[in-house]
Amino acid sequence: MKNKMIAGHIMSEKQLNEFIERDCKLLTSQGLARVLNVSEAALRKQRSLNRSIFPFARIGRRIFYPADLIVQTVHKNIKESQLR
């Protein structure tokens, strides 16, 4: 089955793959859990309670996190340590 963009000749398969590699960096819930060293259940619970600080997209039953927005969110939430 071909992607509609390829079938309709909007872009070649090579151009589509380059676009995905360059601009579409997505992490699955499992991938983000590994990066953050937390469990997938913790991420799932945050999403279910609408308390997730990470933006995500739900496509069907799968969850995807845009990698660039994850990095921005982490940088926005960095707290400076203070000496006592």
HELIX and SHEET records of a PDB file:
HELIX    1   1 LYS A    4  ALA A    7  1                                   4    
HELIX    2   2 GLU A   13  ASP A   23  1                                  11    
HELIX    3   3 SER A   29  LEU A   36  1                                   8    
HELIX    4   4 GLU A   40  SER A   48  1                                   9    
HELIX    5   5 ALA A   67  LYS A   76  1                                  10    
SHEET    1   A 3 LEU A  26  THR A  28  0                                        
SHEET    2   A 3 ARG A  62  PRO A  66 -1                                        
SHEET    3   A 3 ALA A  57  ILE A  59 -1                                        
END                                                                             
